[in-house]
Amino acid sequence: MKSLAGHLLLALASLVFWLVLIEAGLRVAGYRPEPPANTLFSWSRKGEVWLLPPHSTSKTIVGDYPVSINALGLRDREIGPKTAGSRRILFLGDSVTFGHGEPLDAIFVRQLEAIFRQRGEDGQVINA
């Protein structure tokens, strides 16, 4: 039984190795995955990142929650100058930080800001 499990694990590892090698070879040759047809995100060849068009609105694919993008291209309200004595926390992240599939008030960035308000602290949490 151990021999069969070992052989299956070796076969799986070999398959993963070759798939990664083929993917890397195609990327070196200039092939890139096509971005999904989604009105919320746009694809940039500059650094190959997903960008959110400023001042746009859309809905999440999962959950159909509204998404508003500010002037900086962030799923957040407009960000003005920082006031003296207040603190700002910037979260950089992926779809979890973005809150994909969640209403804006349910994402952890907004919940942290709500905790600041409950404590009477002056703080702004920015979702990037």
N, C-alpha and C positions, 0 to 999 in steps of 0.2 A: 504494500500500500504506500509506503514511504517513497518507493521508487517511482510509482505512478504520479504522485503529487509533485515530486521533484522534477519529473519530465514535463508535466503540465506547466509548472512555474517557469521552467527554462524556455518552453515554447512561447509562453505569454511574454516573457521578458524579451525574447528575440523578436517577436512581432512588434512590440512597442519600440524597440531600438530601430528597426527598419522603417517604421512609420515616421519616427522623429527624423531620421536621416533623410528620407525622401522629402519631408516637409522643409527641412533646412536647405536641401539642394534646390528645391523649387523657389524658395525665397531668395537665395543667392542668384538664381537665374532671372530674378525680376518678377516672378509671379506673386501676387498678393491675393488674399481672400477678398471677395466682393462684399461690400457692406450690405447689411440687410436693408430692405426698403422700409424705412421708418421716417416719418416726418419730424421726429423729435431730434435725432442725432444727425450730424453731418460728418463726413469722413474727410480728414485732412492728410495729404501726403507729406506735409511738413511734420516730421517726427512720428507720423502714423498714430495719431490720437483721435479720439472721438471728441467733437466739439459740439456745444449747444449753441444754436444761433441766438444772439442777444435779442431781447424783447420778443421772444416767441412763446407761444402757449401750445400745449399738446396734452395728451393723456398717456399714462403708463400702459404698456401692453398688458401687463398683469394687473388686474384690479380696476383698470379704467379710471384711475385717479387723475385729477387735473394736475398739470405741471406748468408753472410759470417760470420763465428764465429771465433773469435781470440783465442789466446792461453789460455786466462782466461775463455773461455766459454761465452763470451759476444758478442752480435751483435754490433760490433764496430771494428775499426781498431786496430792494435797492439798498446799497451800502453807502452811507454818507461818511463824513469825517468823524473820526473818533473823538469823543468828548474827554476832557481832562478828568482824571480820576476813575474812569471806567476801564474795564478790562475787556479784551477781545480774545476769543479763542477761534482759531482757524482749523477746521477739520479737512484734511486732504484724504480722499479715499476712492473707493470703487462704487459698485452698484449698491452695496450695503449702506455706505455713507450717503449716497444719493437718495436712497430710500425708494428704489424701484419697486413698484408693486405695493407701496404703502401711501396712505394719505400724509400730507406734509406734517400734521401734528403728531403723527405716530413715530416718526423717525427719531433716532436717539439724539440727534443734534438739537432738534426742537425740544425734546424732553429735558435735556440738560439746561437749556435756556429757561425753561419753565421752573426748574429747581432753583436757579439763580433768583428768579422773580419771587418765588415762595419764601426764600430766605431774606428778601429785601436787598439783595446785592445788585449792583449796577454792572451788568455784563452783557456782551453780545457774542453770540456763537454763530459763526459763518460756516456754511456748508459748501465745500468746494470738492 
